[in-house]
Every structure is written in structure tokens, then in C-alpha cells.
Amino acid sequence: MRSRHALTIGAIGALLDYATEGLDEMYTRILIMEGETYGWTSGLWIEELDTEFDDEGNRSYDEIWFNVTPGYLPQTVPYRAYMWRRSRYTINNFFDLAGSLSNVSTRVNTMLSQRSIEECRRMVADHWQRVHGSALSSQAALVMLPKDSERALEKKIRRGFVGVGLDREFGDRFSDQLAILPGRADTAARPVPDIDLASFLYRLREGQA
């Protein structure tokens, strides 16, 4: 696990150096973490990132963004509380759903086809409530964190909160205005018009149909 951490940091440093080579402006290099002391997805230890930050000659990052918990707060590396647990999965899923409801293929060939337009609109509104709840929970967690140490305050280690500027009312407006394609449920619900077959055949024979 420690070796994986070292290899990952080395790869990150090499990639960022390559990406910024030849640029006149220096960009802030940010690592987005999940919040656990050890990230099983990333293979990184937050504590080691904190320790390694003092080594300016080999530094591969300038900030970390993560779902902060009282378990460990950095004392050296600057950080921002990142509102989305496990990166951006929650908000990405929300917009993926909205996109699927406006896509002909997914609207016809997936289980979404079994839901009416109004049911789909309620689904979008419900998903937004979860997204907004995640944002509020993360903001509350930041407020409840213990105060920074004197060193952290002096060096401005805690740099704030990172989120998406969408308010509670956004979900209602978005779901109301979203163009949702009709599915099978909407087609099945349409009344079938009565057809006078005899009249239709007569008109067809007379060349009027």
C-alpha cells in the first residue's frame, strides 16, 4: 500500500509536469480525494500527502480537495472541503438521468420507456433532492470540524469549500423545463380513435382516401 502510494504520486508528478511544460502561467495542481485516511480508489494516504508537502523540491501538488471528516485534518498541505462524496458521482448521475430522458435511444430501449413523462419528471426532482441533500451535509460537516491549529491558521491551510452553485429551487425549475421524450407508457396511454372501416374502404375504392 505504501509502495502504491509512492508510485501514484510519482506518476501524478510526471503527468502534471508534462501537462504544464512550456506554459508561462503556473497553475494550481489539485488532487481530488474521497476523504478516507487511505483512499482505496486512488491508493493515496492523506497523512503522507501532508508530510510530503514539506518537501518543496519533490512536491507534485499544491492543494487537495476531499470530503473532510474529523478523522484527520491536514496540518501542512492546503485543502478545501469538497461537497461531493466519492468525487462527482452524485451530480453526474443526476445529469446523466436528465440526458437519458431526452435521448431517443435510451428513452425507447431502457426501463425508462416504461415510465410516463410525469413519472420521469418526478424522478428528476427526486434525484435533485438527493444531490442537494449531499451538498447540505458536506457544508454542515465543514462547520462541525474542530478548529485548525495555530500553525494551520497562520499558513491558511483550510482554504474553504468547493461546490456547485446550484440552489434548492434549481431542481424544480430544471425538472419543469426539461424536454422529456414520450416513452412506451405515454404511447400506450393514448386513446385509439374509432375507425369506420366500411367508410374507409369505400373512400379507398373511390380514390378519395
N, C-alpha and C positions, 0 to 999 in steps of 0.2 A: 504493500500500500504506500509506503514511504517512497519506494522507487518509482511507482507510478506517478506520484505527486511530482517528483523531480523531473521525470521525463515530460510530463504535461506542461509544466512551467517552462521548460526549455523550448518545447515546441511552440508555445504561445509567444515567447520572446522572439523566436526566429520568424514566425509569421508576421507579427506586428512590425518588426524591423524591416521586413521585406515590403510590407504594405505601405510604410511611410518613407521608404527610401527616396531621397531626392526631393522631398517636399520642403517648401520654405517654412511652412507653419507647423508647429509641433502640436499634435492632437493628444487629448487625454485618453490614455489606454485604460479601458474599464473591463473588469471581469464581472460577469453576472452569475451569482451563486444561488443555491437553493435555500441556504440558511442553516443547514445542519453543520455540526462541527467538522464532520467529514462528509463530503458530497460524493455519494456512490455513483452518480451520473458523471460528474466532472473528474472525480478522482483527486480532489484537492482538499487539503486541510486548511481551514481558516486560520488556526493558530500559527501554522507555519508561514502562511502568507503574511501574517502580521509580523513575524520575526524577520522574514526575508526582506521586508520592505526597507529595513535599515541599511541594507547593502546596496547603495546607490549605483555602484558600478555594474551590478548584475540585475538591476531592477527591470522587470518585464511589464509592470502595470502601475497605474497611478491611483486608481480607486477600485473598490469593489462595491457592487450593489447586491444586496441579498435580503431575504426575508428575516429580519432581525429577531432574535429571541434573547431572553435573559441568560441563556446558557453560556454564551461567550460574546463579549463585545471587544472589537479591535482596540488596541491601545497605541498603535503606530500607523497602520495604513488607513487613509481616509476612506469613509464608507458612507453610503446613502441607503436608507430603508427602501426596499423595492417592493411595491404593493402586491405584485403577482406571485403567489406561491408557485413554485416549480416553473420559474420563468414566466412566459406569457400564455400558457396553455388555456387558461380560463377565458381570457378575452379573445384569443384566436378561435376557440371553439364557438364563441358567440357569433363572430362574423362569418365563420365557415357555415354555420347553420343558415344565416341570412342569405349567403351566397347560394347555397343549395336550393333554397326556396325560390330563387329567381333563375335557376338553371333548368333548361328543358329536360336534359338527360336525367339528372338526379330527381327531378320532380315526378318523372314518369316511371323510372326504373328502380326506385328505392322504396322503403317503407313510408317515406314521406308522402307518397302518392295516395296512401290510404287516409290521409288527414285532409280535412276541408281547409279552405283558405282561412276561415276564422279560427280554427283549431291551431293552424300554423302560426297565426298572428299571436295567439295566446302563448304558444311555445317560445316565440322570440321574446315576449315581455317577461316570461318566467325566467328564461336564461339570463336576461339582463339583470333581474333582481339578484341572482347569484353572483354575477360579476360585481355589481355594486356592493353587495354584502362583503365580498372579499376585499374590496378597497377599504371599506369602513373598518374591517377587522384589522387590517395592516396598519392603518392610521392610529387606531386605538393601541395597538401593540407598541408603536413608536413612543406614544405618550407615556405608557406604563414602564418603559425601560428605566433602569436606575440611572442616576446622574453620572456623567462622564467624570473620569479622574481629572485632577488638576492639569496633568500633562496633556491629556486629550483635549481639554478645554483650551489650553494655551495654543496647541497646534491645530485646533479646529478639526479634530478627527471626524466627528459626526457632522456631516455636511447637509443633512436634510432628508427629503422624501422624494421618491421618484414614482410618478404615476401617470395616468392618462386623464386629461382634463375633460371628463365627461360627467355631468351632474346626474342626479337621480331622475330628472324629468326627461333626460335624453332617451331612455329606453321607451317611454310612452310615445314620444314623437317619432322615434325611429320605427317602432313596430306599426304605428298608424300609417306612416308614409311609405313603408316598404312595399314594392311591387311584387306580389306573390303570384306565381303562375297557378292556374287551376290544376288540380290533380284528379285522379280517378273518382275520389269521393265527391267532388263537385260535379263531375260529369254524370255520375250515377244518380245524383240528386235532382238533376234537371227533368222536368216532366216531358214525356214523349207526346208530341202533338197527335191528335186524332187525324187519320188519313182516310178520305173517301176513296177507296181503291177503285170502285166502279167508275167514278167520275174521272179519276186519274187515267185509267185505261182508255176511256172514251176520248179524252183530250189527246192522249198519246196517238190514238188511231187517226184522229182528225188533224194531227200535226200541230196541235196547239200547246203541247207540253214540251 
